[in-house]
Amino acid sequence: ETITKLLYNIGSRKEVEQYLRHFASVESQKFAVIKVGGAVLTDELDTLASALSFLHRVGLYPIVVHGAGPQLNHLLEEAGVEPEYHDGIRVTDRATLEIARRVFQEENIKLVEALERMGTRAWPISGGVFTADYLDRDRYQFVGRITRVNKNLVESSIRAGALPILTSLAETPDGQILNVNADVAAGELARVLEPLKIIYLNEKGGLFHGGTGKKIDVINLDEEYDELLKEPWMRYGTKLKVTQIHDLLMHLPRTSSVAIISAEHLHKELFTHSGAGTLIRRGYRLFRADSLEKLDVDRVRKLLQETDPAIQSGQQSVASYLNELDATIQQAADGKGVQVYGDESYEVLAVVEPRSLPAISFSRVTKLLSTKTAQLNNVPDNLWAVLRRDHASLVWECPRDDPQNQWNFERADGSFSSDGHTLFWYGIDDPTAVSHVKASSSPSAMAGQSSSVFSAAGAQRRSLTTASAHAPRRVGLIGARGYTGRELVSLIDRHPHLELACVSSRELAGKPLQGYKKADIVYDNLSPQQLVERDDVDCWVLALPNGVCAPFVAAVMEAPEASRPLLVDLSADYRFDDQWTYGLPEFTREQVHHARRISNPGCYATGAQMALHPLLSHMDAHSMPTVFGVSGYSGAGTKPSPKNDPAYLKDNLIPYSLTNHIHEREVSHRLGRPIAFMPHVASWFQGISLTVHVPLAKSMTSQDVLQQFEAQYAGEPLVRLEKTGVPVVRDISGKHGVTLGGFQVDATGRRAVIVATIDNLLKGAATQAVQNMNIAFGYSELEGIPLEK
């Protein structure tokens, strides 16, 4: 259960559980075949072993086939054997085969031992799986062409609870060992096992477009293969790999796919919609029809019955809808009428009608349906790409509270909400035309239209989002005078779905708010009771000093529960109150999603917990972790004091609150064990450095420590691991995440030291508040947070 919860740090709980169920729905040997290149074994052995162990601990059994090309080349060079290739295939003479056999076995044992050290059972299988004939004995000598795959050894390993680790060596029926390319061996094994995933691990982490240099996210072979091969950069090894993958997938079920990914990002590729490498699949070939006669009406009927809310609720029958659709098609002329889009499996369906208004002609989507299978395979996004290609301007409508509206907002140039619905459009720029389009969304104009066009929609890169979205949420900011308030205003100003309703500051009341471009706002000086009177605020952010929030919170809590806005408190007042949700998303993401009162963690506390949490189960119960923290003077606020006086701080370092600091108590409370914290303030403006000492219960290596952090923070976009260096504070200032590094262990193996850096105004305050609001409102977690900053 603990390991599964760690996956929630990679993606949302819903998508992680969706993929776990998907992978667990097949026999264990049908989960994944993973081909590992020799360079990965040399350069990323521990990362690979950690990733495979993680999968094993959630009950999955990937089958690993590895090569050893770089290692073999090195040993051949040492032995004075000159490599020889024909048509990209290594000629394998007896001397080469002897060295190859030895190096394959050594690399195989090396991976197995790395897995066993992590507590993961693994079986070394260096023969007995692949039977082969000579590929061309005269030309290639001892190179094999696989003729048979014995899957019994693989299945036996899995039944015993061990990961099967295979070399790509094969034997002839009379026992002669032959060399086989590991890509080919993995492909042949996949043809027999028909797994859901075939994964090729490489150092690059995917396939890259030869023209733009950008990583290719997805290749849908049925739609893109022929054109892809015509690209001028599609040559040599890249073309060969894509061709081999195409041929492999054509012989496998359509549910199978190939991923090219790095070992470091394997979990994100497997368990999130967005993925991390290059996904290659057959996809679904799409069609377009202009009459019902060109459709398989029985399959359309089945799709409507399974996915259309209007049909399922009884508002309309399938027969009446098809009759209306047929009548609409018949009324059109000159081939400019209704167009019905779908896929050959009838997993998705879109109906698009032409519309003409005084200022513009455009197309309107009146129906878009999708099965869950199509969602998992990204078919709605493929269909959307075709709609964008065929229609220069498009309009569609959804209920304003549709839980999938995030998908719509991401694809629209504009939107307009009225009478409980939101109208979306793209390709319409003229203000007059936009006005006419808005008018067309009135209840009378929309009579007879589907009440939910995108009834099963929402994709990020590969599959469907689970986020909710609404018209922009309005935020009230109390205590907007300080540095954190300034950063919050800046973040909300660039946020696509948040806007400021009001800002309150006693000192600045009556003055215009600076740095906010969405609207002209003047500072108020709101009393607690006035918060209740404001019914146009969806969220109150309390950016007040410690001990000041209680009257404002009490006033909001007097309102009926159903009408209470979201509360986000940036002070320490409620961090120890179990009725409030502690808003550190990397650890409490699921709780924040359901929260209505969120206590934002402290800046020091965020960085310290990030550095301590991965080692929590490995700490010595009889010794106390210590945290030495140094912050820029913005952390001391705007009220004048020596701690924020640049002149006093010049060439100086000020220790303060050396015992029982509020963040010491906060971290100890959250971790469930005491820690010692010594804060200091320095002469720079913003940014924190934390040097964290962790006493260990048993001896560990630096690599062991790093692996705990890699497992904990895999897929976390706001956490960066500096694996070989020590992070410095000047590199984190102005950035929105946390950097963790150092990862040193003393000679005894019982004392680890980690260094964390964090911007106290951003991830330590404002950014984390926006992150929490995004999750609570159902937006994408990083909406409005500029990761490049």
Secondary structure by P-SEA (a helix, b strand, c coil): caaaaaaaaaccaaaaaaaaaaaacccccccbbbbbccccccccaaaaaaaaaaaaaabbbbbbbbbcaaaaaaaaaaacbbbbbccccccccaaaaaaaaaaaaaaaaaaaaaaaaacbbbbbbccccbbbccccccccccccccccccaaaaaaaaaacbbbbbccccccccbbbbbbcaaaaaaaaaaaacccbbbbbcccccccccccccccccccccccaaaaaaccccccaaaaaaaaaaaaaaacccccbbbbbccccccccccccccccbbbcccbbbbbbccccccaaaaaaaaaaccccccccccccaaaaaaaaaaaaaaccccccbbbbbcccccbbbbbbbbbccccccccccbbbbcaaaaaaaaaaaaaaaaaaaccbbbbbcccccccaaaaaaacccccccccbbbbbcccccaaaaaaaaaaaccccccccccccccbbbbcccbbbccccccbbbbbbcccccaaaaaaaaaaaacccccccbbbbccccccccccccccbbbbbbccaaaaaacccccbbbbbccccccaaaaaaaaacccccccbbbbcccccccccccccccccccaaaaaaccbbbbbcaaaaaaaaacccccccccccbbbbbbbbbccccccccccccccccccccccccccccccaaaaaaaaaacbbbbbbbbbccccbbbbbbbbbbbcccccaaaaaaaaaaaccccccccccccccccccccccccbbbbccccccccccbbbbbbbbcccccccaaaaaaaaaaaacccccccccccc
